[in-house]
Amino acid sequence: MSNIAGEGCEILVPFNERKPLKDIERSIVKTYKKHIWSKFVKAIKDYKLVEEGDKIAIAISGGKDSLLMAKLFQELKRHGKMNFELEFIAMDPGYHESIRELLIDNCNYLDIPIKIFESGIFNVVDDIAQDYPCYMCARMRRGALYAKAKELNCNKLALGHHFNDVIETTLLNVLYAGNFKTMLPKLKAANFEGIELIRPLYYVEEKYIQRFIQNSGIWPLNCACMVAAKKIGNKRHEIKALIESLKVNFKDVDKSIFKAAENVNIDSILGWQKDGNNHSYLDFYNME
């Protein structure tokens, strides 16, 4: 897969021509059953991400992850045993016209019935967040998506974060923020009562998402942010490279990072936060 850059955007370009839609859909439960479909279903079962009667807003950015997630949900609804509804929402934060057209064309081809709404976030971020555009943009995008989900009477908002996003976030927090905090598979929205955020690609590794997109012949958006395009040394890219370098000498180090968040020994840490309050192990040292 190669990249084409232009006017502040980057488009992942597959080596293969577009496959027929029926072949793309079949590959999800056949070719990628082990590495994508089964892990998608496992995350849903393990963390109860989809339940009877849910109405789920599927956030479509136009990138590889959200396009795959949308197709996975369509397959789940087609083959699953639960009764739930789906709304496919796509926020336009200020895309160049050609990028917006590509997003629409991809969704039309993949039979994803998106509802597009505008937010103008790129312009706002450019004005107020020159130093940390990605952080501010992510927060504003999340708020806009929550609001749209609420408007559509959805009780859940699905985002396309995958396995690699989880471990990269964990290391970013350890190395740059000085805390141990990971990306959770689901959480309740702080400012939007009655809505949960879910991450159904939680177990799916990015390399298999890339292979699916490449073999499907789809041209997804990667990053269409004109502000971030001006920035050099993105920390997440550095962490991604660090993990790849560690894998050379430490087998399955990525899986170990992921598992670490499941195996925290509360008796062997100096301090922790709970419900906004700080605690030290010394507070409980003499209580036994």
Protein Blocks (a to p, Z undefined) as FASTA:
>chain_A
ZZddeehiacdddfbdcddfklmmmmmmmmmmmmmmmmmmmmmmmnopacghiacdddde
hiaklmmmmmmmmmmmmmmmbdcddddddddehiafklmmmmmmmmmmnopacddddehl
mmmmmmmmmmlmmlmmmmmmmmmmmmmmmmnopabdcdfbdfklmmmmmmmmmmmnopac
dddfbdcdfklghiacddfklmpcfklmmmmmmmnopacdfbfcfklmmpghiaklmmmm
mmmmmmmmmghklmmmmmmmmmccfklcfbdceehiacdfklmmmmZZ
